[in-house]
């Protein structure tokens, strides 16, 4: 009986944490998908001496920007293109992306714990 009480108590703590992490993960994924990652307009004239010409983009781009050929965009602070959202991850949506990865990973660990507890009973 004592083991069942501790099992129920553990489940009572873990499940609300799992729900919260899942909601944060879903909101972070949605936010990552809808926030402008740092898309830049195309510039035919150099707005700043540090900017360089990018032939693929047919534009001058700042030093920390990258032309993403799959999306045909210039993204400031480009990190990568997310396969889940189909969007570029850049300067403006990097934080929500890291929240998604962090909370999604934590939810995965929580899933394993919940499965172990469920089969242990």
C-alpha positions as CSV (number, residue, x, y, z in Angstrom):
1,X,0.0,0.0,0.0
2,X,2.8,2.4,0.8
3,X,4.4,1.8,-2.7
4,X,1.0,2.6,-4.4
5,X,0.7,5.8,-2.3
6,X,4.2,6.9,-3.4
7,X,3.5,5.9,-6.9
8,X,0.2,7.9,-7.0
9,X,2.0,10.8,-5.4
10,X,4.8,10.8,-8.0
11,X,2.2,10.6,-10.8
12,X,0.3,13.5,-9.2
13,X,3.4,15.7,-9.4
14,X,4.8,14.5,-12.7
15,X,1.6,14.8,-14.8
16,X,0.9,18.5,-14.2
17,X,4.6,19.2,-14.9
18,X,4.3,17.2,-18.1
19,X,1.2,19.1,-19.2
20,X,2.8,22.4,-18.5
21,X,6.0,21.5,-20.4
22,X,3.9,20.2,-23.3
23,X,1.9,23.4,-23.5
24,X,5.0,25.6,-23.4
25,X,6.6,23.4,-26.1
26,X,3.6,23.7,-28.4
27,X,3.3,27.4,-27.9
28,X,7.1,27.8,-28.5
29,X,6.8,25.8,-31.8
30,X,3.9,27.9,-32.9
31,X,5.7,31.1,-31.9
32,X,8.8,30.0,-33.8
33,X,6.7,29.4,-36.9
34,X,4.9,32.8,-37.0
35,X,7.6,35.2,-35.9
36,X,9.7,36.9,-38.6
37,X,13.1,35.3,-38.2
38,X,14.9,38.4,-39.3
39,X,14.0,38.6,-43.0
40,X,15.8,41.5,-44.8
41,X,14.7,43.4,-47.8
42,X,16.9,43.3,-50.8
43,X,19.3,46.2,-51.3
44,X,20.7,47.2,-54.7
45,X,22.8,49.9,-53.1
46,X,25.1,49.4,-50.1
47,X,23.5,50.9,-47.0
48,X,26.6,50.4,-44.9
49,X,30.3,49.9,-45.8
50,X,30.4,46.6,-43.9
51,X,27.7,45.1,-46.1
52,X,28.8,42.7,-48.9
53,X,27.2,41.8,-52.2
54,X,25.6,38.3,-52.4
55,X,25.2,37.1,-56.0
56,X,22.6,34.5,-55.1
57,X,20.4,37.0,-53.3
58,X,21.1,39.7,-55.8
59,X,21.4,42.1,-52.8
60,X,23.8,43.6,-50.4
61,X,23.6,41.8,-47.1
62,X,25.0,42.6,-43.6
63,X,27.9,40.5,-42.1
64,X,25.6,38.4,-39.9
65,X,23.0,37.6,-42.6
66,X,22.8,34.6,-44.9
67,X,21.0,34.0,-48.1
68,X,18.8,30.8,-47.6
69,X,18.4,29.3,-51.1
70,X,15.6,26.9,-50.2
71,X,13.4,29.8,-48.9
72,X,14.9,32.4,-51.3
73,X,15.4,34.8,-48.4
74,X,18.1,36.8,-46.7
75,X,17.9,36.2,-43.0
76,X,19.7,38.2,-40.4
77,X,21.4,36.0,-37.7
78,X,20.5,32.9,-39.7
79,X,20.9,29.6,-37.7
80,X,19.1,27.0,-39.8
81,X,15.9,26.1,-41.6
82,X,13.5,24.2,-39.3
83,X,12.1,21.0,-40.8
84,X,9.1,21.1,-38.4
85,X,7.9,24.6,-39.3
86,X,9.4,25.0,-42.7
87,X,10.8,28.4,-41.7
88,X,14.2,29.9,-41.2
89,X,15.5,30.2,-37.7
90,X,17.2,33.5,-37.2
91,X,17.9,36.4,-34.9
92,X,14.2,37.1,-34.1
93,X,12.8,33.6,-33.5
94,X,15.9,31.8,-32.1
95,X,14.8,32.2,-28.5
96,X,11.3,30.6,-29.0
97,X,13.1,27.8,-31.0
98,X,15.4,27.1,-28.1
99,X,12.4,27.0,-25.8
100,X,10.7,24.5,-28.1
101,X,13.8,22.3,-28.2
102,X,14.4,22.5,-24.5
103,X,10.9,21.9,-23.3
104,X,10.3,19.3,-26.1
105,X,13.4,17.4,-24.9
106,X,12.2,17.7,-21.3
107,X,8.8,16.4,-22.3
108,X,10.5,13.4,-23.9
109,X,12.3,12.6,-20.6
110,X,9.0,13.0,-18.8
111,X,7.3,10.6,-21.2
112,X,9.9,7.9,-20.4
113,X,9.4,8.5,-16.6
114,X,5.6,8.3,-17.0
115,X,5.9,5.1,-19.0
116,X,8.2,3.5,-16.5
117,X,5.8,4.5,-13.7
118,X,2.8,3.2,-15.6
119,X,4.3,-0.2,-16.3
120,X,5.8,-0.5,-12.8
121,X,2.4,-0.6,-11.3
